[in-house]
Amino acid sequence: MFGLIPEDRQSKLGVSEDLDAMQLPGSPLSRRHSSISSSAGLSTVMEERLANASPEVEAIDCSRSPRGDEENALVASIAGGNGMPRTLSMLPGHEPESYSLLSHYLAKTADVMANGTTPINPFLVQIVPLAFASDLLLQLVIAQSAAHRAFRRRDDSDAVANSHYTKAIQLFRHGVNEFIQGRESNPLMLLVGALLMCFTETAKGDMTGTVFDHLSAAHSLLVKLLAQSDTAVPRDLKDFVIEYYVYTATVSMISIDARWSGQLFLNFDLEQRAREVLRTQYVGNLCGCWLELLLLIPCIFDLGRQWMMDDAQATVPTADDMAMFASIQAQILRWVPYTFVEPEVYLAGLVFQQAMLIYLYTSLGGYTYSADGIYKGLVQTAVNETLSYLDEISPQARINSGLCWPIAVVGSCLEKPEQQEGLRTRLTAMASHFGLGNMQRTLLLLEAIWEHPSTDAGPWNICRTMQSKQIWISFA
């Protein structure tokens, strides 16, 4: 058991086993079960499918947030006729409901999935052209939209969402089989598909840990993709895919029980590719300007894992533990957000910085020390700083779509009822505004943590609360 999902839960995809059969570098988590368009424009397939347009379907709202010229051109090309195509030629094999769902994705889902740190939304500019070149990705986009719409309506039994989700799973399984048998040599579509499924679970608020199956599949496919020629995929798309995976993988690691698993989701090669992206001062719609901080999460996890798994655990950390602790702390404290980002992005970077400090300070058993000791003081200072920065960010600001991880970290340390109520109000407002299931599930998890005594508080007990309450979520 890896302390993440019950051993007897079988993979809904059956994908992990298939990827292992390809002899791709697989995730330890999986062992618990036995030429693409550039971002500059639409593919020819998409242009042909958008030849006719009808005013009947919900118009695309381009005014919700500033977008770049490329993104405006993309949305305008779809909404140019005041709606979606009037015939079935655009989406052969799809029900008429698919038009409405595609419109919902373009107008709402893509908007809330991105945190708005850049004027160009990659969930539109990168994902939509790929979707119109791939039946698999088109189905996944529709399934994600259906899941998002169903949660906004608070309808867990939405038949349309469940039907599209099932079709997406079946198509992905088929794609994996095609790849294994050599009939498809490009892993890009499957990789993007696996990542889209991760965020479909985010939208629907899945609590069964299915996202970790998708993440394991994405790990193997990303390794395979990066082993190919760098010219095989446009640079902007490759950077986004790397950001997409690194963000999802790092913020999901807190859900793993470090006592039982050394799983990191991010091997050395993937970390190095992410650092190559970082050298360009990359700012993304998932990692904002704090990619450098996210890359420290595996280091902190490994530090805490070694401490917790030591059978002859000392009452205080060893000199080696403290040296590593000091090195990571220095890197976090030295980090500053880029000065050229928007004020809300800058503030969100500071939120992540303080949450990283909390995660680090509690990695060596910080909550086992005296209530008035240095550990307690450091944690409470970081908690108060995080809450002060959050107070400066409106719960309706788009940047909130990427803040579930730091909110969960700081929330796990709150002892004062008024602070808990403040975070409860914030998460409720966020879930209502964005309609993303993981925001509501984050609050559900924190409510369970707040029921425990303060000795069971802190981010390293999040995974244990998941186990006791059978709530398996990712904070991506």
Backbone torsions as a table, in degrees:
resi	resn	phi	psi	omega
1	MET	NA	137.7	-176.9
2	PHE	-102.5	10.1	176.5
3	GLY	69.9	20.9	-176.8
4	LEU	-119.4	-53.6	-177.4
5	ILE	-136.9	143.1	-179.8
6	PRO	-52.6	141.9	-175.3
7	GLU	-61.6	-32.0	-173.5
8	ASP	-83.0	-0.6	178.2
9	ARG	-79.6	119.5	-179.5
10	GLN	-84.8	148.5	179.1
11	SER	-62.2	133.2	177.9
12	LYS	-73.5	-18.7	-175.6
13	LEU	-99.0	-33.7	-170.3
14	GLY	68.2	20.7	-173.5
15	VAL	-85.6	-36.8	-176.5
16	SER	-58.6	-41.4	-179.4
17	GLU	-65.7	-39.3	-179.3
18	ASP	-64.7	-40.6	-179.5
19	LEU	-68.2	-36.4	175.2
20	ASP	-62.0	-35.3	-180.0
21	ALA	-65.1	-24.5	176.9
22	MET	-77.1	-5.7	-176.9
23	GLN	61.8	34.3	171.4
24	LEU	-82.9	153.4	176.7
25	PRO	-60.0	113.2	-173.2
26	GLY	-98.3	161.8	176.5
27	SER	-82.9	138.5	175.5
28	PRO	-55.7	-28.0	179.3
29	LEU	-60.4	-33.2	-175.9
30	SER	-70.5	-17.2	-177.1
31	ARG	-75.5	-3.5	175.6
32	ARG	-80.1	-5.8	170.2
33	HIS	-117.6	140.1	-178.6
34	SER	-40.5	NA	NA
35	SER	NA	112.1	-161.8
36	ILE	-80.5	149.8	-178.6
37	SER	-64.7	145.9	172.9
38	SER	-81.2	170.9	-178.4
39	SER	-77.3	-2.6	-174.4
40	ALA	-77.1	-16.3	-179.1
41	GLY	-174.0	-177.5	-178.4
42	LEU	-82.4	155.2	175.9
43	SER	-73.6	162.4	178.0
44	THR	-59.3	-38.1	179.2
45	VAL	-59.4	-43.8	-178.3
46	MET	-65.9	-42.2	-178.9
47	GLU	-60.3	-40.1	179.6
48	GLU	-66.4	-40.6	-176.9
49	ARG	-72.1	-19.1	-179.1
50	LEU	-99.9	20.3	-175.5
51	ALA	-63.8	-36.6	-178.8
52	ASN	-113.9	144.3	-179.9
53	ALA	-136.4	152.1	-176.5
54	SER	-130.4	146.5	-179.2
55	PRO	-83.1	1.2	-171.9
56	GLU	-72.8	-28.2	-170.7
57	VAL	-93.7	151.5	-177.8
58	GLU	-44.7	126.8	-179.9
59	ALA	-69.9	153.8	-179.5
60	ILE	-82.9	128.1	-179.6
61	ASP	-89.0	105.9	-178.0
62	CYS	-93.1	1.3	-172.2
63	SER	-98.1	-3.6	-173.5
64	ARG	-67.1	-30.8	-179.6
65	SER	-154.4	155.6	179.1
66	PRO	-66.7	136.4	178.4
67	ARG	-129.6	155.4	179.1
68	GLY	-75.5	169.9	-178.2
69	ASP	-59.0	-41.3	-178.8
70	GLU	-62.7	-43.1	-177.9
71	GLU	-68.9	-41.2	177.7
72	ASN	-61.5	-38.9	178.5
73	ALA	-64.2	-39.5	179.8
74	LEU	-64.2	-51.0	-178.7
75	VAL	-65.9	-39.7	-179.4
76	ALA	-64.0	-36.1	-179.2
77	SER	-66.4	-26.8	179.7
78	ILE	-87.9	-37.5	-177.4
79	ALA	-94.1	2.6	-173.0
80	GLY	-55.2	-33.7	178.3
81	GLY	-95.2	24.5	-177.8
82	ASN	65.4	20.9	178.3
83	GLY	166.2	-158.7	-176.0
84	MET	-97.1	167.7	-179.3
85	PRO	-58.4	150.3	-176.3
86	ARG	-90.6	-11.0	-178.9
87	THR	-113.4	170.5	-179.5
88	LEU	-81.0	-1.2	-176.1
89	SER	-65.6	-23.8	-178.6
90	MET	-71.3	-42.8	-175.9
91	LEU	-124.7	70.0	-179.5
92	PRO	-60.3	136.0	178.7
93	GLY	86.3	0.6	179.8
94	HIS	-110.5	148.7	178.4
95	GLU	-72.0	158.8	177.4
96	PRO	-54.3	-29.6	179.0
97	GLU	-59.1	-26.2	-178.5
98	SER	-61.5	-31.9	177.9
99	TYR	-61.6	-46.7	179.9
100	SER	-62.6	-39.9	-179.7
101	LEU	-68.4	-37.6	177.5
102	LEU	-65.6	-40.3	176.8
103	SER	-62.5	-40.6	178.3
104	HIS	-63.2	-40.0	177.6
105	TYR	-61.0	-48.4	-176.1
106	LEU	-65.8	-35.7	-175.3
107	ALA	-88.0	-32.0	-170.8
108	LYS	-128.3	-54.6	-172.0
109	THR	-60.6	-49.5	-179.8
110	ALA	-60.4	-33.1	-177.9
111	ASP	-68.1	-40.9	-176.8
112	VAL	-84.7	-18.9	176.7
113	MET	-71.6	-34.4	178.3
114	ALA	-89.2	146.8	-176.6
115	ASN	-91.6	3.1	172.8
116	GLY	77.4	17.8	-177.6
117	THR	-73.9	-20.6	177.5
118	THR	-127.4	155.6	-178.3
119	PRO	-69.5	-17.1	179.9
120	ILE	-103.2	123.6	-179.1
121	ASN	-91.1	111.1	-177.5
122	PRO	-66.3	-21.8	177.3
123	PHE	-69.6	-14.8	170.9
124	LEU	-100.4	-56.8	-171.5
125	VAL	-69.2	-35.0	-179.5
126	GLN	-93.7	-46.1	-171.6
127	ILE	-77.1	-43.0	-174.8
128	VAL	-62.3	-47.1	176.4
129	PRO	-58.7	-38.4	176.9
130	LEU	-63.4	-39.7	-177.7
131	ALA	-63.6	-35.2	-179.7
132	PHE	-82.8	1.9	172.8
133	ALA	-111.1	2.2	-174.8
134	SER	-147.3	122.2	176.6
135	ASP	-60.4	-37.2	179.9
136	LEU	-61.3	-52.9	-176.2
137	LEU	-68.2	-33.8	176.8
138	LEU	-62.9	-43.1	178.2
139	GLN	-64.5	-38.0	179.8
140	LEU	-67.5	-38.7	176.6
141	VAL	-62.7	-44.5	179.1
142	ILE	-64.1	-41.7	179.3
143	ALA	-63.8	-40.7	178.6
144	GLN	-64.5	-42.5	178.2
145	SER	-62.4	-42.3	-179.8
146	ALA	-64.3	-40.3	178.9
147	ALA	-64.6	-41.1	179.7
148	HIS	-65.9	-44.8	-179.9
149	ARG	-63.4	-39.8	-179.5
150	ALA	-64.4	-40.9	179.6
151	PHE	-68.6	-38.5	177.6
152	ARG	-58.3	-32.9	179.2
153	ARG	-87.3	-3.4	-175.5
154	ARG	55.5	44.6	-178.1
155	ASP	-117.7	89.5	-179.3
156	ASP	-68.0	-19.2	-177.7
157	SER	-101.8	18.0	-178.9
158	ASP	-54.1	112.5	-175.8
159	ALA	-65.9	-37.3	-179.2
160	VAL	-65.3	-45.7	179.7
161	ALA	-62.7	-43.7	-179.7
162	ASN	-65.0	-38.7	179.7
163	SER	-64.9	-46.6	-179.4
164	HIS	-67.9	-34.5	177.5
165	TYR	-63.8	-44.3	179.0
166	THR	-62.1	-42.7	178.3
167	LYS	-63.0	-39.6	-179.7
168	ALA	-63.7	-43.0	178.7
169	ILE	-61.4	-43.7	-179.2
170	GLN	-64.0	-42.2	179.7
171	LEU	-66.6	-38.8	178.8
172	PHE	-65.2	-41.9	176.9
173	ARG	-59.2	-43.6	178.8
174	HIS	-63.0	-41.8	179.5
175	GLY	-62.5	-39.1	177.5
176	VAL	-62.8	-43.8	179.2
177	ASN	-61.9	-41.3	177.8
178	GLU	-61.8	-40.2	-179.2
179	PHE	-67.3	-42.7	-179.9
180	ILE	-62.2	-39.5	-176.1
181	GLN	-84.4	3.3	173.1
182	GLY	83.2	8.0	179.9
183	ARG	-85.8	-6.7	175.4
184	GLU	-140.5	118.2	-174.3
185	SER	-99.5	-12.9	-176.8
186	ASN	-97.9	114.3	-178.2
187	PRO	-79.9	-1.2	-172.6
188	LEU	-60.2	-49.2	-176.6
189	MET	-61.8	-42.9	179.1
190	LEU	-65.7	-39.3	178.9
191	LEU	-62.2	-50.2	178.5
192	VAL	-61.9	-36.0	177.6
193	GLY	-62.1	-44.3	179.3
194	ALA	-63.2	-39.1	179.3
195	LEU	-69.9	-38.7	176.5
196	LEU	-61.8	-36.8	178.6
197	MET	-67.8	-33.0	174.7
198	CYS	-57.9	-44.6	-177.2
199	PHE	-79.8	-19.0	171.2
200	THR	-65.6	-40.2	175.7
201	GLU	-64.8	-36.1	175.9
202	THR	-61.1	-45.6	-177.4
203	ALA	-65.3	-41.1	-175.5
204	LYS	-84.7	-10.7	179.2
205	GLY	73.3	39.5	-179.4
206	ASP	-59.8	140.0	-179.4
207	MET	-122.1	13.6	-177.1
208	THR	-103.9	2.8	177.8
209	GLY	82.0	12.5	-179.6
210	THR	-59.5	-30.9	-179.0
211	VAL	-56.4	-30.3	-177.1
212	PHE	-74.2	-25.9	172.0
213	ASP	-66.1	-46.9	178.5
214	HIS	-61.3	-39.6	-178.8
215	LEU	-65.8	-38.8	177.7
216	SER	-63.8	-42.0	177.3
217	ALA	-63.8	-42.7	-179.4
218	ALA	-62.7	-36.7	179.2
219	HIS	-57.6	-51.2	-177.8
220	SER	-64.7	-40.4	-178.7
221	LEU	-69.7	-35.9	178.2
222	LEU	-66.9	-41.6	176.2
223	VAL	-57.9	-43.4	179.8
224	LYS	-64.8	-42.5	-179.1
225	LEU	-64.3	-44.3	-176.7
226	LEU	-70.9	-16.4	176.0
227	ALA	-77.1	-14.8	179.2
228	GLN	-82.7	174.3	-179.1
229	SER	-58.6	140.3	179.0
230	ASP	-64.6	-18.0	-179.1
231	THR	-86.9	-4.2	-176.2
232	ALA	-70.9	-26.6	-177.0
233	VAL	-131.1	135.0	177.4
234	PRO	-53.9	145.2	-175.0
235	ARG	-57.6	-45.9	-178.1
236	ASP	-61.4	-40.7	-179.9
237	LEU	-68.1	-42.2	179.8
238	LYS	-64.2	-42.5	178.5
239	ASP	-60.7	-41.1	-179.7
240	PHE	-66.3	-40.7	179.5
241	VAL	-64.2	-41.4	177.6
242	ILE	-63.3	-46.0	177.7
243	GLU	-59.6	-45.4	-178.8
244	TYR	-55.5	-48.8	-177.8
245	TYR	-70.3	-47.4	-176.4
246	VAL	-60.5	-43.4	179.1
247	TYR	-60.6	-50.9	-176.9
248	THR	-63.7	-41.3	-177.0
249	ALA	-68.3	-45.0	-173.9
250	THR	-70.6	-42.4	-178.3
251	VAL	-76.4	-10.8	176.5
252	SER	-86.9	-15.7	-175.0
253	MET	-66.6	-25.0	-179.2
254	ILE	-66.8	-16.4	178.9
255	SER	-81.5	-6.4	-178.5
256	ILE	-93.3	136.0	177.1
257	ASP	-79.4	109.8	-175.6
258	ALA	-64.8	-16.9	179.8
259	ARG	-70.1	-25.0	-172.3
260	TRP	-117.6	-13.7	-173.6
261	SER	-137.1	139.0	173.3
262	GLY	-100.5	10.5	-178.2
263	GLN	-59.1	130.4	-178.1
264	LEU	-116.1	-19.3	-178.3
265	PHE	67.4	-5.9	-175.2
266	LEU	-140.6	101.9	179.9
267	ASN	-81.3	176.4	-173.5
268	PHE	-62.4	-41.9	-178.1
269	ASP	-63.5	-42.2	179.0
270	LEU	-66.7	-37.9	177.1
271	GLU	-61.9	-41.4	179.9
272	GLN	-65.8	-38.7	177.7
273	ARG	-65.0	-36.3	177.2
274	ALA	-66.3	-36.4	179.3
275	ARG	-70.1	-29.3	173.7
276	GLU	-63.4	-41.7	176.3
277	VAL	-64.0	-40.7	-178.4
278	LEU	-60.5	-33.7	-177.2
279	ARG	-65.2	-14.7	178.5
280	THR	-90.8	10.3	-173.8
281	GLN	56.9	47.0	-176.1
282	TYR	-64.4	133.4	172.3
283	VAL	-123.7	124.4	-173.5
284	GLY	-126.4	165.4	-178.1
285	ASN	-82.0	4.6	173.3
286	LEU	-119.1	-46.6	-176.1
287	CYS	-98.7	2.6	179.8
288	GLY	53.5	-129.1	177.5
289	CYS	-109.5	13.3	-173.5
290	TRP	-111.8	30.0	177.1
291	LEU	-58.0	-38.7	179.9
292	GLU	-60.1	-37.7	177.9
293	LEU	-68.7	-41.8	-179.6
294	LEU	-59.4	-34.3	-178.9
295	LEU	-71.1	-10.3	175.8
296	LEU	-89.1	-13.7	-179.0
297	ILE	-58.9	-45.8	177.2
298	PRO	-60.5	-33.8	178.6
299	CYS	-65.3	-44.1	179.5
300	ILE	-67.1	-41.0	178.8
301	PHE	-59.9	-42.9	-179.3
302	ASP	-66.3	-38.3	176.9
303	LEU	-61.8	-48.1	179.2
304	GLY	-66.2	-36.7	-179.7
305	ARG	-62.9	-45.2	-179.4
306	GLN	-63.1	-37.5	179.1
307	TRP	-67.1	-45.4	-175.0
308	MET	-74.6	-27.3	-176.7
309	MET	-89.7	-2.2	179.9
310	ASP	-75.3	110.6	-177.8
311	ASP	-62.0	-34.0	-179.9
312	ALA	-101.6	49.2	-173.1
313	GLN	-59.6	127.1	178.4
314	ALA	-76.0	163.6	179.8
315	THR	-73.7	-20.6	175.6
316	VAL	-132.7	154.8	179.9
317	PRO	-62.3	154.5	177.5
318	THR	-76.7	172.0	178.0
319	ALA	-61.9	-38.6	178.3
320	ASP	-64.8	-41.5	177.6
321	ASP	-58.8	-46.2	-176.6
322	MET	-69.9	-32.6	177.3
323	ALA	-65.2	-43.8	177.9
324	MET	-66.2	-42.6	176.9
325	PHE	-55.2	-48.6	-177.5
326	ALA	-65.0	-37.4	179.4
327	SER	-64.3	-45.7	-179.7
328	ILE	-67.4	-42.1	178.9
329	GLN	-59.2	-42.5	180.0
330	ALA	-62.2	-40.3	179.5
331	GLN	-65.4	-40.0	179.7
332	ILE	-67.8	-45.2	-178.1
333	LEU	-68.1	-30.3	-178.9
334	ARG	-75.0	-23.3	-175.8
335	TRP	-69.4	139.8	172.8
336	VAL	-136.6	144.7	177.3
337	PRO	-63.4	153.8	176.1
338	TYR	-62.1	140.4	-177.1
339	THR	-74.5	-17.0	-174.9
340	PHE	-89.2	-1.0	-178.3
341	VAL	-83.4	164.7	178.5
342	GLU	-64.8	154.4	-177.4
343	PRO	-54.7	-41.2	-179.2
344	GLU	-67.8	-33.7	176.7
345	VAL	-67.8	-41.2	177.6
346	TYR	-59.6	-47.1	179.2
347	LEU	-63.0	-41.0	178.5
348	ALA	-62.7	-35.7	175.7
349	GLY	-62.1	-40.2	178.0
350	LEU	-68.4	-33.5	175.3
351	VAL	-61.6	-47.0	178.7
352	PHE	-63.2	-39.6	-179.4
353	GLN	-60.3	-46.1	-179.8
354	GLN	-68.3	-36.9	177.7
355	ALA	-65.8	-35.9	176.4
356	MET	-63.8	-39.6	177.4
357	LEU	-63.4	-41.6	177.4
358	ILE	-61.2	-45.8	179.6
359	TYR	-59.4	-41.2	179.3
360	LEU	-70.0	-47.5	-175.8
361	TYR	-61.3	-27.9	-179.2
362	THR	-95.4	2.8	-175.4
363	SER	-73.8	-25.7	-177.8
364	LEU	-108.2	42.2	176.7
365	GLY	73.0	32.7	-176.2
366	GLY	-55.9	-32.3	-177.4
367	TYR	-81.1	-2.1	177.7
368	THR	-92.8	-4.0	-178.2
369	TYR	-92.9	172.8	-173.8
370	SER	-59.6	149.3	-175.0
371	ALA	-63.6	-26.3	-178.3
372	ASP	-107.7	18.6	-178.5
373	GLY	-84.1	179.7	-176.0
374	ILE	-65.2	-36.7	179.8
375	TYR	-60.6	-48.4	-179.0
376	LYS	-60.0	-42.0	179.8
377	GLY	-64.5	-42.7	179.1
378	LEU	-63.1	-43.9	-179.1
379	VAL	-63.5	-46.8	-176.8
380	GLN	-66.6	-35.1	176.2
381	THR	-62.7	-45.3	179.0
382	ALA	-65.5	-37.6	177.4
383	VAL	-60.9	-48.4	-178.6
384	ASN	-64.6	-38.4	177.4
385	GLU	-63.3	-44.8	-179.5
386	THR	-60.5	-46.4	-179.3
387	LEU	-63.4	-35.9	179.8
388	SER	-67.4	-39.1	177.4
389	TYR	-68.3	-40.9	178.3
390	LEU	-61.2	-36.1	-179.8
391	ASP	-62.6	-23.5	-179.5
392	GLU	-86.5	-5.4	-179.8
393	ILE	-110.3	122.5	178.9
394	SER	-62.7	140.0	177.2
395	PRO	-61.5	-16.5	179.3
396	GLN	-93.5	-5.9	180.0
397	ALA	-66.4	140.5	-175.8
398	ARG	-60.7	-26.3	-177.4
399	ILE	-61.4	-20.3	179.8
400	ASN	-63.4	-20.8	-177.8
401	SER	-62.5	-18.9	179.4
402	GLY	-111.4	16.7	-172.7
403	LEU	-107.1	8.0	-179.2
404	CYS	-62.9	-36.2	-178.9
405	TRP	-63.8	-55.7	-180.0
406	PRO	-64.5	-31.3	177.3
407	ILE	-64.8	-41.0	178.1
408	ALA	-65.7	-39.9	-179.6
409	VAL	-63.7	-51.2	-178.8
410	VAL	-70.0	-37.1	-179.5
411	GLY	-62.6	-32.8	-179.3
412	SER	-68.2	-12.9	-178.0
413	CYS	-105.3	-1.5	-175.0
414	LEU	-77.8	131.1	178.3
415	GLU	-115.8	-25.5	-177.6
416	LYS	-81.6	130.2	-179.1
417	PRO	-56.1	-36.4	-178.1
418	GLU	-69.5	-33.2	175.8
419	GLN	-70.6	-40.6	176.6
420	GLN	-61.8	-41.7	-179.8
421	GLU	-65.4	-37.8	178.1
422	GLY	-61.9	-43.5	179.7
423	LEU	-72.1	-34.8	176.7
424	ARG	-60.9	-45.4	179.6
425	THR	-63.0	-40.8	-178.7
426	ARG	-64.4	-49.7	-177.7
427	LEU	-64.5	-36.4	177.1
428	THR	-63.1	-43.1	178.4
429	ALA	-65.8	-40.2	178.5
430	MET	-63.2	-48.2	-178.8
431	ALA	-61.3	-38.8	179.5
432	SER	-67.7	-40.3	-176.3
433	HIS	-76.1	-44.7	-174.9
434	PHE	-90.2	-25.8	-179.2
435	GLY	68.4	31.2	179.5
436	LEU	-104.5	127.6	-174.4
437	GLY	-62.2	-33.2	-175.3
438	ASN	-68.1	-21.8	176.4
439	MET	-69.2	-43.6	177.7
440	GLN	-68.0	-37.3	179.4
441	ARG	-69.7	-32.5	175.5
442	THR	-61.2	-43.6	177.6
443	LEU	-64.7	-41.5	178.8
444	LEU	-58.1	-42.0	179.3
445	LEU	-67.6	-43.2	179.9
446	LEU	-63.8	-37.4	177.1
447	GLU	-58.9	-38.9	178.7
448	ALA	-68.2	-39.2	179.3
449	ILE	-65.5	-40.6	-177.4
450	TRP	-67.7	-14.7	176.0
451	GLU	-76.6	-19.2	-176.0
452	HIS	-85.7	159.8	174.8
453	PRO	-66.3	160.2	-176.0
454	SER	-61.8	-23.6	178.4
455	THR	-67.4	-18.7	178.5
456	ASP	-102.4	17.1	-178.3
457	ALA	-85.1	-179.1	175.7
458	GLY	97.1	155.4	-175.2
459	PRO	-63.6	-24.5	-179.1
460	TRP	-77.1	-6.7	175.3
461	ASN	-101.0	-0.9	177.9
462	ILE	-59.6	-46.0	-178.2
463	CYS	-65.0	-32.4	-179.4
464	ARG	-72.8	-34.9	174.1
465	THR	-66.5	-37.7	175.8
466	MET	-58.3	-42.7	-179.8
467	GLN	-65.3	-46.1	-175.3
468	SER	-68.8	-31.9	-177.5
469	LYS	-100.5	-3.8	-178.4
470	GLN	57.1	45.6	177.0
471	ILE	-116.8	101.7	-175.3
472	TRP	-107.3	99.0	-176.5
473	ILE	-127.3	161.9	169.8
474	SER	-111.1	150.9	179.9
475	PHE	-96.5	11.7	179.0
476	ALA	-69.2	NA	NA
